[in-house]
Amino acid sequence: MLIWGIITASIALVLSEITFLLNVCILSAIFFLKKVQKKPEMSLIYSRFVVDAMYAFANSLNLTYLLIRVISPDIVVKNLSFFISWPTFNLGSIRVFLVFFITFDRVLATYFPIHYHKHRSKIATHAILLFIFFYTLFEQFILLILCDFVLDVPNSCIHLGCTVNKCYHNYWLWFEQVEYFLLKELYISIKFQIGYFSIGTVSAFLCFRLYIWNYCTKVQQQNKRISRATKISLLDTVIIFTFDLLPSFLFAHFPAVNFETVGPLSALCKNFGFVVEAIIICKVLIGKKGVAPLSTSKYTPNAT
């Protein structure tokens, strides 16, 4: 693993740092430089930019420590790998929920624009973020109480999976499957388990409403304009399936390609997807010259 592991981890680290910088630039352009007009319907997406920056920073720490361990195996700090990786687990859960709620919000905006326009403001964004925060606290309960976790990470552990016990790791695999509409091979009582829910399902509804429904019903051209929030929601789904779920599915069917042989290749693919997504978002949000005029409504489901 030594050579390939160092190359893979180094590339993944560079991509993670680029992701962090791009998201910081996006947030700066929105909140400090005022290059992008703030819109209420984008609040969850702004929160996701913050989480992406934090996740990239935490992931960079993980990959840096991994490189140190691979290059100099004798440099070990007992249990440090857990304290570095645990925030990554939590931020990963937060991001999954944010992507789901953003996509679900866009589905409501496109299927029920009038009701969305009237009632969306009644559901505060802070309430959604508070729900996500409490679920993150619940994950601490799952780890410490339900999974009876004891902090004693083996000194040989150099990746995320071995920093927690098998109970919590199985929970995390299930969580990703349910939230990401993933078909993945699991070595449990049955050979395959199909987990499908949230992001994949609501994204399918969103694509159907935006493209197939509009095409079949011959919606007028001015009503076909897709908002920035909806574009970013669809982009999220494409990135997740292309750079996260598809590689995971392929790795499951090629056992020779794993962490021990090629290093954190899945992290490299995921981080590359984050970079691609951040670059496209920069173009969507900042690339256009000028600032869009103020909207007359607090929530505008079809405004660009």
N, C-alpha and C positions, 0 to 999 in steps of 0.2 A: 504493500500500500504506500510505502514511503514517498516515492517520487510522484505517483499519480495523486496521492492524498494531498501532498503539498501544493501541487498545481491546481487541483480542484478547489481546495479550501482557499487558496490565494485569489483565484478568480471570483469565487463566491463572496469573499471579503470585499474585494474592490467593488463588485456590483452592489453589495449591501451599503457601502459608504456612499456610492453614487445615489442610491435610492434615498438615503437620509438627506443628502444635500439638495436633491431635487424637491423633496417634500418641504424642506425648510424654505426653499426659494418660492414655492407655491404659496405657502402660508405667509411669507413676507410680502409677496405681491398683493395678497388679499387684505391683510390686516395692518400692514405698516406702510408699504409704498402706495397703496390704494390704486393699483393698476387694474384691479378687477372689482367690479361692483358687487358688494355683498347682497345676497338674496336669501330670504327666510327659508325657501324650499331647498336651499343648498346646505342648511345647518348640519345635517347628519353627514354630508359629504365632507364638510370642513372638519368635523370631528374625526372622520376617517383619515384625513390627511395627517392630523396630529398623531393618531395611533400608528399610521404607517411610518412616520418619522421615528417614533419611539421604538417600534418593532425593529426597524432597520438598525437603530443604535444598539439595541439589546442583542440583535443577531450578530452585529460586528464584534461585540465583546465575546460572544460564544466562539466565533470563528477565529478570533485572535488567540484565545486560550487554546483552542484546538491545534492551531499551528505551532504554538509554543510546545504543547505536549508531544506533537508528532516529531518535531525537530529535536527536542530535548526531553525525552521521556522521564528523566530523573527530576525534572522541575514539577513538583506536585504540591498543591495546597489542599489539604484534606477538606472535602465537601465544597470546595469553591465552585466546582462544576455545577452543583445544584443551585447555588445562589445566583449564578450567572444565567442558567437556563430556565429557572422557574418563571421569571418575568416574561420570557419568550412564550411559554405555554399560556400564561394569562393574557398577554397581548394578542396572541393568536386567536383565543376564544373571543375577545372583544371585537377583533376585526371581523370574524365570521358573523357575529350578531349584527354588526353595523352594515355589512354588505347585504345581509338578509333584509333588514329593515329598510335600507335604501331602495332595494329592488321592489319590495312589497309596497312601499310608498309610491313608487313610479307606476306600479300596476294599478293602484287605486286612482292615480291621477289620469291615466290613459283610458281606463274602463268607465270610470264614473267622474268625469271632469267637473260637472256641475256640483255634485255633492261634495267632491273634494274641495272645490273652490269655497263652498259655504262652511264646511265643518273641519277642514284640516287644522285650522288654527286652534281648535278646541283641545287638540292633543299636543301638549307641550313637548318640544324636543328634549327638554330636561327630564321629563318623565321617562322617555325611552332610554336616555343615557343612565338614569338612576336604576332602571331595571337591569341593564347590562352590568352596572357596577355591583348590584346585589348578587347577580349570578356569578360574578367573579369571586365574591366572598363565599358563595356556596361551593365553588371549586376547591377552596381551601378546606372546607368541611369534608368534601369527597376525599381529598388526599389524606388529611390527618386523621379523620374519624372513620369514615366508611372503608378506606383502603388501609387504615392502620399503618401509616407510613412512619418509618423510623429513619432519622437522618444518619445514614452511614453509607456514603457513596464509596464504592471500591476505588482504590487508587488507579486501577487500570481503566476506569471509565473515562472516555474522551468524547462522547456524543450525547445528545439530548435524551435518547431513549433509555439509557441505563442510569440516569440520574434520579428517576422515580421508580417505584416498584411496578411489578407486572399488572397489578390491579388498576392503577391509575393509567398506565400506558394503554391497556385495553379499553378503558373508558375513553381516552383521547382518540383512539382509532375509531371507536363507535361514534363519537361526537362529530368527527370530521366527515364520516360517511353519511350520517343523517343530515348534516348541514350542507354538504357539498354534492349530493346526488351522485354518489360514487359507487361504481361497480369494482370491487377489489377482492382479491383472493385473501382469505383469512384461514389460518390453520387452527380451526377450532372443531367443534363437533360435526359441522358440515363443511364442505369444501369451499362453497361460494356463499357469500352473503350480499344481497343487493340492498343498499341503504339509499333511500331516495326521499327527499323532503325539500324544504325551503328553497334555497337559491336556484337549483336547477329547475324546480317546478314553477316557481313564480316568474323566472326568466323566460321559460317557455311560453307562459301566458302573455308576458310582456311583448315578446317577439311576434306572437300570433296577432295581438291587437294592433301593433304598430305597422306590420308589413302585410300579412295575409288578409286581415279584416279590412284594412284601408284599401288594399288593392281590389278585393272582391266587391266592396260596396262603392268603389269609385269616389272616395272622399275628395273634396275639393283641395286643390294644391295648397292653399293657404292654411288648411287645417292639418297638413301632413308634416309641418315643421316640428322637429323633435327638439325638446329642450336640452340644455347642457346637462342638467341633472339626469335625464333619461339616457343620454349618450354615455355618461360616465358609469351609470348603472349597468348598461349593456356591456361596456368595456370591461368592467369588473368581472362579469361572468365569463367573457371570452378569455381573459387572462387566467382566471382560476382554472378553467377546464383545459386550456392549452399548456400552461406552464406548471401547473400543480397536479391536477388529477390525472391527465394523460401520462405524464412521466411516472407517477406512482403506479398507475395501472400497468405500464410497460415493465417497470422494474419488478413488479410482482410476478410477471411471467418470464423474466430472465434472471433467475436466482444468482447467476454468476456475477451480475452487475449489482453490487451492494456496497455498503459503507466500508467493509473490510478490504475490498479490492480496488475501488476507485475513489474512496473518500466521500465527502458530502455532496454527491452529484444532484440529489433531489433539492438540496438547499441552493445549489448553483442555478438549477432550472427555475426555481421559485423566485430567486433574487433577480434573475434576468427578466422574468415576467414583470416584476415590480418596476424595474428600470424602464422597460418598454411602456408600461402603463403611465408612469410619471411623465415621460417625455410626451406622450400623446395628450395627457391632461394639460401639460404646459402649453401645448399648441392650441387646445380647445379653449382654455381659459384666458391665456395671456397672449396667444398668437394674434388674435384679432386686434386691429387698430381701433383705438377709441373705446369708449365705455358705453354700454347699452343704456338707453334712457330709463329712468325710474319707472317701475311698474305701478299701476294704480291699485293693484291688489297685493295683499300680503303673501298669498300663495297663488302662483301662476303656473298651472300644470303644463301649459304648452308654449310658454314664452321662451325665446332663445336669449 
